[in-house]
Amino acid sequence: MEIGVISANFGRLPILKIFCAGIARLRRETGLAIPCVVAGDISGAEVCDSYNIEHIICRNYPLTGKFNTACEALKGRVDYVMVMGSDNLISTMSFNRVIQEAERGIDLIGFNDVYFYGLDDIYAGKLFHFKHTEVLGVGRTIKASILDKFKWRPWVKDADRGIDRRMLNEVTPLAKTNVLLRGGAVIDLKTNWNLNHIRSWANKLGVMSSDNLIWDMVGPEEANLIKQYINR
């Protein structure tokens, strides 16, 4: 069972490096190759190459075009594709849960909760927990047979915002089986570069009393890079 990971990036190389370190940790702890493709500007190529992650140079707009390009690059190579932002991390335990559902042949696998971790300004070092009622964009994993129906370009219309919902609306009607994994450990690293800034969530979610939980989700390299970013 082969699960590939796709992402898109533009600049913000320190954050991209944390993402790449997360992929390296998944490979090491699962013993799996985990093909990974990042579509973005040329600045990210060297970072990706250093972690044996495939990088495709792609124009920044539309954002859906970058994700489609990355997804199409995995056609014929994997059984499932997991969608991640280049500021997202997933714990090895949660990745293994996705593998278990993939081995059952589930068409669409996802999570309904995510941890936001602030890296900039007054939010640096603060952890927030968000629970949704439906599948989130981060960690969403789609079976190859579903992607075949879209010629591996499941974002049908060009867009720069709301892309998770757009893709979900296209894929869900074709998925005969789906699983929502509750209590997963997926992380969204929030910086001043985020379109969806953490301040909009900080007013809705109470900050967790400690950020220790995040260190249980990531590996030593990711932890060091995160701390270096905060203390820069």
N, C-alpha and C positions, 0 to 999 in steps of 0.2 A: 504494500500500500504506500503510494508516494503522494505526499502533500507538498505542494509548492507554495511559496509565499510571494506576493507582489506588493509593491509600494511605489510611491511617487515622491519626489523630492525637488526642492528648489533652494539652493544655498544652504544656510544654517548647518554647516558641516559638523560642528560639535554634537548636535542632536542626531544627525545621520550616523555618526560614529557610534553613539550609544545604541541606536537601532541595530547596526551591524554587529556590535558586540553581543546583543541579544540573540541574533541568529546563530552566532558562533556558539553561544551557550546551549541553545536548543540542539544543535548538531552534536555537541560534545556529550550532553547528558542523555540524549535519546539514542545516540549511535547511528542516526539516520543522516543521509546526505542533505536533505531538505533544500531542493533547488530554490533560489531566491532571485527575483528580478526587480530592480529599481529603475524606474524611468525618470529622468530629470536632466538638469543642465549639466554641462561638462565639468563643472566644479566638483561634482560628487563622484566622478569616475575613479579617482585615485583611492578615496576612502573605501569604496565598494570593492575595488580590485584587491585591496590589502586583506579583505576578509573573504575572498573567493565568492563574492556576490556579483552577479551579472548586472552591468549597468548599461542602459540604453539612453543615448542622448536624444532628448525629445523637447520640443518647444513647450513653454510653460502653460500656455492656454490653448485649448480648454483643459481643465484638470482631468475631466473624464477621458480625454485623449491619452493622457499619460498612463492612466490605469489600464485602459484598453490595450495600449501598446505593450505594457508589461504582461498582461494576461495572455495576449496572443503569442508572446514569446515562449510560453509554457505549453502551448498546444502540442499534443502528442507525447508529452514528456512526463505528465503527472496524472494522477487519478482525481485529485482535488486541488482547488486553489483557495488559499486563505488570503483575505484582503487585510492589509495593515497600513496605517499611516507611518511615515518615517519618524514620527515622534511617539510611536506605540511600542509597547513591550508586552509579551505574554509569558506567564510562568511556564516552566516545563510541565508541571502538573496539569495545567489547563490544556497545554498542547497535547499531552497524552490522552486527555479526555476526548479531544477532537479526534485523535487517531482511533480510539475505541468506537466512536460513532461512525467513523468512515469505514471501519472494518465491517460494520453492520450494513453498509450500503446506503446510509441516509443521504438524501439529496441535498439538503440545506442544513447546515449546522451553525449555531451562533450563540452568543452570550447576551445576557440582559443586564449585566452590571459592569461597571468600570471604575477604576480608581484614577482620579485626577491628581497629579503631583506637580505643584508649582515650582518653577526654577528661577523665576525673576522677581525682583522688587519685593513688595511686602508679602507676596505669596510664596516666596522661596522657602522650601522645606515644609510646606503645609500640604497635608493629604486630605482629599475629599472623596467620598464614596457615593456614587450615583447608581441607583437601581431604576431600570426602565421596565416597562410592561411588555416590550417586544424586543426582537433581535436588534442589536446594535451593529454599527458598521464595522467597528474594530473586531478583528478575529472572525468575521463572517467567512464561512467556508462552503464552497459550492462544488458539487460533483461535476466531473468532466462531461458526462452525458447531457447535463443541463447547459453547460457552456457551449457544447457542440451546436445547440439550437440557435446560438447567437454568433456562431463562427468565432467564438472566444473573444467577442467584444460586447460584453453584457451591458455596458453603458450605451444605450441606443441613441440618445440625444446628447449633443454637446452641452456641457454645463460646468460652472466653476463652484457652485454652491448647491447644497442639498443633494449631493451625489449619492449618499448612502440610500436615501429614500427612493431616488430614481431607479437605482439598480434593484433594490428590493421589490419595487412594484413590477419590474420586468420579470424577475426570477421566480418569485413566490408562486404565481399561478401555474408554473411548470413543475414545481417541486411536489412530487406525490408524498414524500415523507420529509419531515423536518424535526429538528430537536433544538430546544432552547436550554442551554446549559446554565443553570443558576449557580451563583456562588463562585463564579470563575475569577481568575486573577489576571485581568488585563489592565494595562496601565496606559494612560494618556499623559505624556509629559507636556506641561503647559508653560510656554514662554511668551515673550512679547511678540513673537512672530506668528502665533496662532491666530487664525481668522476667528475661531471660536474661543475668545479669550476667557481665562479662568475667572475674571471678575464677575462675569455673568452667572457663573455657577456658585461662586463664593457667597453670593447674597441669598442663594436658595438652599445650599447645603451647609451643614455645620462642619467645621474643620474637625478632623479626628484628633483625639488627645495626644496621639503620638504618631510619628512617621515610621516607627520600627517595622510595621507590616510590610512596607515596600522592600526592605532589605531581605525579607524572606522570599520574595518573589523573583529577585534578580540575582545574577552571578556577581562575583567579586569585581570583574572588569567594569561591568555596567555601574555598579555601586561607586567605584572610584571615579569614573567619568562623570557621573551625576554630581558627586560631591565637589569635584574640580570645577564643574560649571557653576555651581552655586557660589563657590568661594573665589571665583575668578576676580 
